[in-house]
Amino acid sequence: MEFQLQVDPVIGYVNSDIDPSLDLYAEIDRLKKEKNAVLLAHYYQEPAIQDIADFIGDSLGLARKAAETEADIIVFAGVHFMAETAKIINPGKTVLLPDLNAGCSLADACPADEFAEFKARYPNHIVISYINCTAATKAQSDIICTSSNAEHIVRQIPESQPIIFAPDRNLGGYLNKKLGREMVLWDGVCIVHQTFSEQKLVRLKVRNPGVPVLAHPECDEPVLRHADFIGSTSQIRRYTVEEPHDTFIVATEEGILYQMQKDSPGKTFIPAPPESGCSCSQCPHMRLNTIEKLYLCLKHEAPEIHLDEAIRIRALQPIEKMLEMSQSIV
């Protein structure tokens, strides 16, 4: 088909000119209706994409929406493993990702072949894998988890049962410490959450006495030590709505601040400082998606996510187990 020729095999997205007179918001809305498409967007997407999405959420919420949708086409404004998850759950639907190069440092740090060798060294362990991993790694797992439900899931595993937790060592270490477990951890990290500076955070707290620090469990342990609340993006967002404080220091990808400000326009949200001189913390992979790429993706129905069927079937089982074990989580 013609649209397939417009996907540059190197850059990974539809490379086509756009009429500058087009209202892309209106065009995307028209195409969604015309094609019976749904747009799912992660909190870490740019505000323009969040504004046009049918559903905005974290990994657990997006996985649930992907499982529930009746749309023929799922456009996933997120990163590659998220679109893969949607395809695993919906093999009969077309799943699109605006830019195939929108990857994930955690997923990239856990190659399936190396993980298979690692897993073989612990034959009596079950595998709980953070959703931030490839379909091939999911296929080697017993249960998938997200930052929203990881603690809930680990608590359901008997303490006598040894566990491998992959690929995020920070989330796994946080759970080990909080729950008194000794899970074997794969050595992977998120490049965004690892950048926050403990020293700069302490200085920021001194300048803002009494202001609570909210942190994602993917952050390094020294940063988590200073947090008043640790949770997923959705949990952090909810906390800022429910708590009476008017100012918060937030240690996670800054895309979530957009929704927080919309929830509570009278409150102040201060991004936690990274080690570098930059005053922001953005995921470079998430930000590869743009309104322009989103429009072209939906117009040409490309790039499309394809999976080996054997891997998809094996990867589906631990995802379904996760959804079953986390039904009580709001």
C-alpha positions in Angstrom: 0.0 0.0 0.0 1.2 3.5 -0.7 1.4 4.7 2.9 3.9 2.0 3.7 6.4 3.6 1.4 6.2 6.8 3.4 7.6 5.3 6.6 11.3 6.0 6.6 13.0 2.8 7.8 15.7 4.8 9.6 13.8 7.6 11.3 10.8 5.4 12.1 7.8 7.7 11.3 5.8 8.8 8.4 7.9 11.3 6.5 5.5 13.5 4.6 4.7 17.2 4.1 1.7 18.7 5.9 -0.4 21.4 4.5 0.4 24.4 6.9 -3.1 25.6 6.6 -4.6 22.5 8.2 -6.0 22.6 11.7 -4.3 19.4 13.0 -6.5 19.2 16.1 -9.6 19.2 13.9 -8.0 16.8 11.4 -7.0 14.3 14.1 -10.5 14.5 15.6 -12.1 13.9 12.1 -9.8 10.9 11.4 -10.5 9.3 14.8 -14.2 9.4 14.0 -13.8 8.3 10.4 -11.5 5.4 11.3 -13.1 4.4 14.6 -9.8 5.1 16.3 -9.0 5.8 19.9 -6.0 7.8 21.1 -4.3 6.7 24.3 -1.7 9.0 25.8 0.7 8.7 28.7 1.1 11.5 31.2 4.6 12.1 29.9 3.5 13.3 26.5 3.6 16.9 25.5 0.6 19.0 26.6 -0.7 19.3 23.0 -1.1 15.6 22.8 -2.6 15.2 26.2 -5.2 17.8 25.3 -6.4 15.8 22.2 -6.2 12.3 23.8 -9.3 10.2 24.5 -7.7 8.9 27.6 -4.6 10.0 29.6 -3.1 7.8 32.2 -0.2 5.8 33.6 0.8 2.3 32.5 -1.9 0.5 34.5 -4.7 2.8 33.4 -3.5 2.6 29.8 -3.3 -1.2 29.8 -6.9 -1.3 31.2 -8.2 1.0 28.5 -6.4 -1.0 25.8 -8.1 -4.1 27.1 -11.6 -2.4 27.2 -11.6 -0.5 23.9 -14.0 -1.3 21.0 -12.1 0.9 18.6 -10.7 -0.7 15.4 -7.5 1.4 15.7 -5.5 2.2 18.8 -3.1 5.1 18.4 -0.6 5.0 21.3 1.0 8.3 22.2 3.6 6.8 24.4 6.6 4.5 23.9 7.2 1.3 22.1 6.6 -1.2 25.0 3.2 0.5 25.7 2.1 0.1 22.1 3.4 -3.5 22.2 1.2 -4.1 25.3 -1.8 -2.8 23.5 -1.1 -5.2 20.6 -0.6 -8.1 22.9 -4.0 -7.5 24.4 -5.7 -6.7 21.0 -4.2 -8.9 18.3 -7.1 -8.2 15.9 -6.8 -4.4 16.1 -4.5 -2.1 14.4 -2.0 -0.5 16.9 -0.1 2.5 15.8 2.8 4.4 17.3 3.6 7.8 15.9 7.4 7.2 16.1 8.9 3.7 16.3 12.0 5.2 17.8 10.1 6.2 21.0 11.8 3.5 23.1 12.5 3.1 26.8 15.8 2.9 28.7 14.4 0.2 31.0 13.2 -1.9 28.1 16.4 -1.5 26.2 18.5 -2.4 29.2 16.8 -5.8 29.5 17.4 -7.7 26.2 15.3 -10.9 26.1 18.3 -13.2 25.4 20.4 -11.9 28.3 17.3 -12.0 30.6 16.8 -15.7 29.7 20.4 -16.4 30.8 19.8 -14.5 34.0 16.6 -16.2 34.7 18.2 -19.6 34.2 20.4 -19.0 37.2 17.4 -18.9 39.5 15.3 -21.9 38.6 13.0 -21.8 41.6 12.1 -18.1 41.3 9.0 -16.7 39.7 9.4 -13.6 37.5 7.6 -10.4 38.1 8.5 -7.9 35.3 7.7 -4.2 35.4 5.6 -3.3 32.4 8.5 -1.2 31.0 10.0 -4.2 29.1 9.7 -5.7 25.7 7.1 -8.2 24.6 9.9 -10.8 24.4 10.8 -10.2 28.1 7.2 -10.2 29.1 6.9 -13.6 27.4 9.5 -14.9 29.9 7.6 -13.5 32.9 5.0 -15.0 35.3 3.4 -11.7 36.3 3.6 -8.1 34.9 3.3 -5.1 37.2 3.2 -1.4 37.0 4.3 1.2 39.5 0.6 1.6 40.5 0.2 -2.1 41.4 3.7 -3.5 42.1 3.4 -3.4 45.8 -0.1 -4.9 45.7 1.0 -7.8 43.5 4.2 -8.6 45.5 2.2 -8.7 48.7 0.1 -11.5 47.1 3.1 -13.7 46.6 3.9 -15.9 49.6 7.2 -14.9 51.4 8.4 -18.4 50.9 8.3 -18.0 47.1 11.6 -16.4 45.8 11.1 -13.7 43.1 13.1 -12.2 40.3 12.1 -8.6 39.7 13.0 -6.9 36.4 14.0 -4.6 34.9 14.0 -1.7 37.3 16.4 -2.1 40.2 15.1 1.1 41.9 11.5 0.0 42.0 12.5 -3.5 43.0 14.8 -2.1 45.8 12.0 0.1 47.1 9.7 -2.9 47.3 12.4 -5.0 49.0 12.9 -2.4 51.6 9.2 -1.6 52.2 8.0 -5.2 52.2 11.0 -6.9 53.8 11.5 -9.1 50.7 14.8 -10.2 49.1 13.8 -10.3 45.4 16.6 -10.8 43.0 16.9 -7.6 40.9 17.8 -7.0 37.3 20.1 -4.1 37.0 18.1 -1.6 35.0 17.2 2.1 35.5 15.1 4.8 34.0 17.3 7.5 32.6 14.9 10.3 33.6 14.2 9.2 37.2 17.9 8.5 37.8 18.9 12.1 37.0 17.3 13.7 40.1 20.0 15.1 42.4 19.7 14.4 46.2 22.0 17.3 47.0 19.9 19.8 44.9 16.7 18.3 46.3 17.8 18.9 49.9 18.7 22.5 49.0 15.3 23.0 47.4 13.6 21.6 50.6 15.6 24.1 52.7 14.4 26.9 50.6 10.8 25.6 50.8 10.3 24.5 54.4 7.2 22.3 54.9 6.6 21.6 51.2 6.1 17.9 50.6 8.3 16.0 48.2 6.5 13.5 45.9 8.6 10.9 44.1 8.2 8.1 41.7 9.7 4.8 42.9 11.9 4.6 39.8 14.0 7.3 41.5 17.3 6.4 43.2 17.1 5.5 46.9 18.9 8.6 48.1 16.1 10.7 46.5 13.4 8.5 47.8 14.8 9.0 51.4 13.6 12.6 51.2 10.1 11.9 49.8 7.0 12.5 51.8 5.0 10.4 49.4 6.1 7.7 46.9 3.8 6.5 44.2 3.0 6.1 40.5 2.2 9.1 38.3 -1.5 8.6 38.8 -1.1 8.2 42.6 1.1 11.3 42.7 -1.5 13.2 40.7 -4.3 12.1 43.1 -2.2 13.0 46.1 -1.9 16.6 45.0 -5.7 16.9 44.6 -6.6 15.3 47.9 -3.9 16.9 50.2 -4.5 20.4 51.5 -0.9 21.7 50.7 -0.7 24.5 48.2 2.8 23.7 47.0 4.6 20.4 46.1 8.0 19.4 44.9 7.6 16.6 42.3 10.3 14.1 41.4 9.1 12.5 38.2 8.9 13.3 34.5 7.6 16.8 34.2 4.8 15.9 31.8 2.6 15.1 34.8 2.8 18.7 36.0 0.5 19.7 33.2 -2.4 17.6 34.5 -1.7 18.6 38.1 -1.9 22.2 37.2 -5.2 21.6 35.4 -6.5 19.7 38.5 -5.4 22.4 40.9 -4.9 25.7 39.2 -4.3 27.5 42.5 -1.5 25.2 43.6 2.2 25.4 42.8 4.3 22.5 41.5 8.1 22.6 41.6 10.0 20.1 39.5 12.7 18.3 41.4 16.2 19.3 40.1 18.3 16.9 38.0 22.0 16.6 38.3 22.5 18.5 35.1 22.1 22.2 34.7 18.8 21.8 33.0 15.8 22.9 35.1 13.5 20.2 33.5 13.3 16.5 33.5 11.7 15.2 30.3 11.8 11.7 28.8 13.5 12.1 25.4 11.8 9.0 24.1 8.3 10.2 25.1 8.9 13.6 23.5 9.7 12.0 20.1 5.9 11.9 19.5 4.5 15.2 18.2 1.1 16.4 17.0 2.5 16.4 13.4 3.6 12.7 13.7 0.4 11.8 15.3 -1.6 13.3 12.5 0.4 11.5 9.8 0.3 8.3 11.8 -3.4 8.3 11.9 -3.9 9.5 8.3 -1.6 6.8 6.8 -2.2 4.1 9.5 1.5 3.8 10.0 3.9 2.9 11.7 2.0 -0.2 12.8 3.1 -2.5 15.6 3.6 -6.1 14.6 4.4 -9.0 17.0 5.4 -12.6 16.6 2.3 -14.6 17.5 4.0 -17.1 19.7 5.6 -14.3 21.7 2.4 -12.4 21.9 0.5 -15.4 23.3 3.2 -16.0 26.0 3.3 -12.3 26.8 -0.5 -12.1 27.2 -0.6 -14.5 30.1 1.4 -12.5 32.6 -0.5 -9.3 31.6 -3.8 -11.0 32.2 -2.5 -12.2 35.5 -1.6 -8.6 36.4 -5.1 -7.3 35.5 -6.7 -10.1 37.5 -4.5 -9.5 40.6 -5.0 -5.7 40.5 -8.8 -5.5 40.0 -9.3 -3.8 43.4 -6.9 -1.0 42.6 -8.6 2.3 41.7 
